[in-house]
């Protein structure tokens, strides 16, 4: 007990100070003043104590880290000698068991319905947590306490922070079948027996999804296939036929359509629950809901690992009632994005093809444009046009804004060398001598009558930085807020390209200060962060 407690305290201190930790303890110590005094527990028992300390400390360190993508337990708490039990630090929140017990006391139908919708989320999250621990042990050990009393899951499906209460009780396990049977029996079946209104016939699909969420597509599917093999080779195959069919259906669906992550899945579910109650929602209202869900469920965090996230979200929500042709075209884009074999320009071209080939309704036009350019607000007036530039078709976003006098103007990329030449002429007319180069990119402003009345040009200096060269607005259209609209549209488009910084020269600094540009030591002119860090409130 003393060795355990000492090791735990020293490890906790070393973690706080971020210094290496080496634990050394004597188990056979000679007493030079008396040959009959106690020397220690002896070699055999001493080594066993040290082995136990090493084993337990490592479990807590590994499970408390994010090496495997999810922190399973909190940091160190203490060692209870009388019970030979490690506890982690205090874990805030209620266990699933306590939450269900408290919430189900109310017999209100709306509350019970809420728990019914939450139950698949609890099963999915618990599966991921227990699979993560199983993976941590190289699939050789599992927790013996696969109960709803041993896990804390946030009560809203858009929250994060699933935690295991204890990892002290473990058993040997090298069988997928044993692991899944234990989890289903102790977590799912026991809970559904206590609360029959939770029961769902498709609950195994949420268990399978938790596996993929924890392990990724490749490893997750291997685990499920191994589970299937063990089911087939078991003696009670007849009783497992339905489960084998469910595994086959799930695997085929993942291969055909790709896997839907937990955040994305429950965001889609929430959209449809809302839309079912608001069938006549305006397009702007639907767009507001889409944007709100994308932000609340923090789906942008998924985009690096799952670049198809946004397209899949639109496909399963606002395009869910589209024709098979439109949906199949979007599914094809999703597959290419998942395999990371499609560029932004290629995706825009494919989306433009959908617009050109198929007869789209107003809703499909509206959301196809917003799928292409995430920065567009629900109330923005915008459309996609397809043009031939030097023989190659390209897609161009046209955004309509209003100046301070209420007059509309358009912002888009130039569609011909003639328009770039006209922009160059505008700079000359305002006494700004500029040189356009092949690597420059342009935005132009058009009046209601179609004349170019302003524009800007910039270039990418690296993967994270763009350099804004110059901006111009025709004399008669100045002081109408057009340059502000143009600058903000540039920032929005750069954000869509995941550009983090915009630099510009130290010319007219007072103008650029208004847009958040500032001086920083590592830049020669001015710089603006497109994704500023949020200040702690």
Secondary structure, DSSP 8 states (H G I E B T S, - for coil): -HHHHHHHHHHHHHHHHT--------S----TT-TTS---S-HHHHHHHHHHHHHHHHHHHHHTSSTTSS--S-SEEEEEGGGTEEEES---S-BHHHHHHHHTTS--HHHHHHHHHHHHHHHHHHHHHHHHHHHHTTTSEEES--SGGGEE--SSTT----EES----EEE---HHHHHHHHIIIIIIHHHHH-GGG--TTHHHHHHHHHHHHHHHHHHHHHHHHHHHHHHHSTTHHHHHHHHHHHHHHHHHHHHH----HHHHHHHHHHHHHHHH-TT--HHHHHHHHHHHHHHTTGGGGTTT-TTHHHHHHHHTTTTTS-HHHHHHHHHHHHHHHTT---HHHHHHHHHHHHHHS---HHHHHHHHHHH-TT--TT-EEEEEEEEETTEEEEEEEEEEE-TTS-EEEEE---SHHHHHHHHHHHHHTT------TT-EEEEEE-TTS-EEEEEEEEESSSSEEEEEEEEE-GGGTTSSHHHHHHHHHHHHHHHTT--EEEE-SSSHHHHHTTT-B--TT-SSEEEESS------
